[in-house]
Amino acid sequence: MTKFNSILLVEDDAIATIVCERVLKINNYTNNIISKENGKEAIKYIQTLLNNNEPLPEVILLDINMPVMNGWDFLQEYETLITQIKQPPLVFILSSTANPEDYSKATLFYFVKDFIPKPFKIEHLKLIESYKEN
C-alpha cells in the first residue's frame, strides 16, 4: 500500500481520533499523523506551514461537526488558501452523518475528493489511495 508522508486529521472526538490513528499506524500508511481538534487549529497549522515554506500534509481527513470552527467553515477558509498551494492535499470529509444535504454540500468544494463514513476502517485506505493515483 502507498505510504503518505503526513496526514492531517481534523477531529474533535477522542475515540474517533484514536480509531483513525490506529488504522493508519497499523497499516503503516503514513510516517506522520498530525491531529487538530477543530478547523481553526487546522487552518492555523496550514497557514504556518505555508508561511514557513514547509510541505503540507498530503491528505486531510476532516470531521464536519466540531466546536470553534466546524468542517464547513474550515473548507471555506481553506478555499482561500488553496491558491497558494502548488500541490494541494487530498481532502476527505470524515463523518457519521446520514444527511443527504451534507453530501450535496461537500460537492460545492471542488477539492473535496470524497466522503468517508465513520468509523474509519482499513477499506477507506484503498479509497484514499485511489485518488493519489489519479
N, C-alpha and C positions, 0 to 999 in steps of 0.2 A: 504494500500500500504506500501511496505517496506520503511523504512527510512534509509538513509545513514548518517553516522556521518559527513562526509565532502565530498565536490565535488570541484575539481579544474576546473575552466572554463578558457580556454586559448583562448581569443578572442579580437581582436583589434577594432571591430566595436561597438560603444557605444549602438546603438539601439539593436543589436543582444544580447549584454550582458544584457541589461535591460529585453528583452523578456525572455531569459533563466532564469535569476534570478527570474523574476515574476512567471513563470511556476513552478519553483522548490519551491518557497516560498508559493505560493497559495495552492499548493498541499501538503504542509508540508512534502516534500520529503527528506530534509536534514536539519541538525542542523547548518551547516556552509558552505557557498559558498565562495571560495577563487577565486578572479578574477585576472588574469595576462594578460597584453596586447600583449605579444609576447612569443615565445618559449624560448628565452633566460631568461626572467624573471621567467618563469615556471621551467626551469631546475635549475636555481639558488635556487628557493624555495624548490624544491625536494631535492637538494643536502644539503641544510641547515637542512631540517628535518632528512635526513639520518645521517648527522654528529652529530646531537643532539639526535639521537636515539628516535625521536618523530614519532608518527604514521603518515603515509601518507594518503592522501585523498583516498577514496575507489573508486572514479570514476574520470576520466579525460575526459572532453569534449574539443576537440581540433579543432580549425579552421585551415585551410590549408594556406590561403593567408594572411600573416601578415608581417609587417615590422620587421627589425632587425634579427629575426630568424623565418622562416616560419614553418608550421606544419611538413613538411617532414624532415627538419633539426632537429627539436625537436625530432622526432621519432628516428632518427639515434643516437642522443646524449643520449636519454632515454634508448635505447637498450644497451648502455654501462653501464648504472646504474642498470638495472633490475636484474642483477646477485646478487646485494647486498640487494635485497628486498625479504623478506620472503613471504609476501602476496601482490603481485603487484596490483595496481589499475586496474579497468576495463577501458580500453581506447576506446573512441569512437571518430571518426572523425565527426566533425560538419561542414558541408559545403554546399554552394549553387551551387557547381559545377555540371555540367551535363556531364563532360568529362569522358568517359569510361576508359581512361588511369589512372585517379585518383583512380577509384575503383580498378583497377588492381594493381596499385602501393601500395594501402593500404594492399592488401593481402600479400605483401612481409614482413610485420611486423606481426609476429605470435601473438603478444599480442594485436593487434587492434581487438576489438570484432566486430565492425560493423560501418557502415557509416550512419549517421543521416543527412537527408536533412534539410536545413534551410527553413523556420523559425522553431525553436524548438517549439514543441507542446506537449500537455498532452499525446498524444498517444505514444510519444517517451519514456515516463517514464516506460511504460509497457515493452518496448523493453529492456531498461537498466536493469530493474528488472529481466527479464527472464535470463539474464546472471549471475546475482547474485545467482540465484537458481541452476545453473549448476555447 
